[in-house]
């Protein structure tokens, strides 16, 4: 499962909750978290693991943060190989968290069985994402952080994306992307 979205959409928080739910149901979960690298130093904070504290202590979970090292597309040069290694190592669910992305960084979509785009409500011009980029590749669009004062904006953005998705060409004959 590939998970992508803009910075601040709640990707790591979602993965921790979803990952814990999966391990509680008997799955072995691997998380490949991709962090952006500094163009100055080449270094990376690799902070996603620190935001998944409960999941990182779970014996049925493995979290591997990796820097992009200049690779474009939201993943690393070796993400596809890492997915195969995790599957070979007995992990039946592999979650790939991309860097916080924009409209054209969706390389993970070709590496996974399902590509999920997480979007926060009230993030600005919501339909900006409809430009034939990342939204076109999504199998599922999930509006995250849809609680409290954000319930109304979340429902509005959901309706906008449901309408907009009808205008996109289907990538599959058996699956229609959901919002």
N, C-alpha and C positions, 0 to 999 in steps of 0.2 A: 504494500500500500504506500503510495507516494503522497506526502502531504506538503502543500505549498501555500503561500499566501504572503501578503505584505508584512513588513515588520510590525509587531504589536498585535497581530491577529489572534494570538493565543495558541500557536502551534505546539509549543513545548508543554503547556498546561493541558491541552487537549490530549497529547500523546501520553502524558503521565496518567491521566484518568482512564483513557481507553486501554492503555497497556496494563494497568492494574486490573481492570475488569477482565481482560483476556487471560491474565495469569491466574486469577481467581477461578476461572472456568477451565483451568488445566492446560492452557496453551503455553508454549515457550516463545517468548517475544524478544526479538532483536530490534534495537533502534539504531539506525545510522543517521546521526545528526550532523548536518553540514553547516559549518560556520564560515562567514566571509574572512578572508585573509587581508591583512593590511597591505596596501600598495607601497607603503613606505618601508616597513620592517619585514614584511612577509609573514609575520606572526598572526596568531589567531587566539581569541579568548577561550574558545571551546567551552562556553558557558552553559550550553544546553543541558549537560549532565547535572550541573548544580541546580537547575530549575526542575529536575525530575528526581528529587531526593528519595521519595518513597520507592519509586520504580527502580532506582539504582541499587537499592538494598534488597530487592526481590531476587531470590535465587533462580527464578524462572525467567529472568530478564537480563539482557545484555545491552548496554548502551555504549556506542562507539562514536564519539565526536571526531570529526575530521575537518581540517581546513581546506578551503577551495584551492589555495595556492595558484590563484589566477585563472582557474578554469571557469568558463562562462556556462550559463545554463542552469545555475542553482545547485549543481552537484559537484563532486570531485571527479578527477580523471579516472579513478578506480572504483567508483560507486557500484557499477554493475558487477564487477568481480567480487566486491564485498558482499553484495546481496547473495551471490552464488555460494560464497564461503559460509554465510550464516545458514542458508538452507541446508548445505552439506553438513553443518555442525548440529543439525537437529532442531533448529528454530523453525516452527511451523508458521509463524507470523513475523514478517519483516516490515518494519515501518521506516520509511526514509523521509526524514524531515529536511527539506531544502532550506537554503538561506532565504531570508526575507526577500521576496522577488517582486518583479514588476510584470509587464505584459508579455515579454518575450523569453522568459527564463523557465522553460518547461521540459528540459531534457529528461527529467525523471519519468515523464509520462510514457516514454518508450521502454522503460526498464521495469515497470510494475504492472500488476494485474488491474489495479484501480488507482486512478489519480484524483485526489481530493483537493479542492481549492477552498481554504478557510478564509472567510472574509469577515472583518469586523463591521458592525452597523455604524452608520454615521461617520464614515471615513472620508467624506468629501463627495466628489462627483462620482456616484456609484456606477453609473453606466460607462465611465471611462474604461473600465476593464473589459467592456464588450468589444473593443477593437480587436479584431481577429487575431488574438494572441493566446494568452494562457487560458482564457475562459473557454475558448474553442476546444481545448485539449482536455478539459475537466470532465470526469465521469460523474462527479458529485460536487456540488457547490454547497458548503455548509456555512451558514451565517452564525458566527460564534459570538460570545459575549451578549447573548440576547436575553438579558434579564434586567430587572429594575427599570430605570429610566430609559433603557435602550430597547425595550420590548417594541414600542411603536416604530422607531427607526428600523429595527430588525425586520419587522413584518413588511415595511415599505420596500426595503432593499430586496427582500425575498420575492415580492411581487414583481419588482422591476426585472430581476434576473430570470424569473420564470417566463415572463413575456419575451425578454431578449433571447433566451435560449431557443425559443421556437423559431427564431430567424436563422439560426446556425445550421449548417449542414451536419447531418448525423455521421459520426465516425463508425458506427456499428449498426448492423441490422437487427441485433438482438437486445440492445440496451439504449435507452434514451436517458441522457443525463438528467439528474434530479437536483432540485434546489431545496 
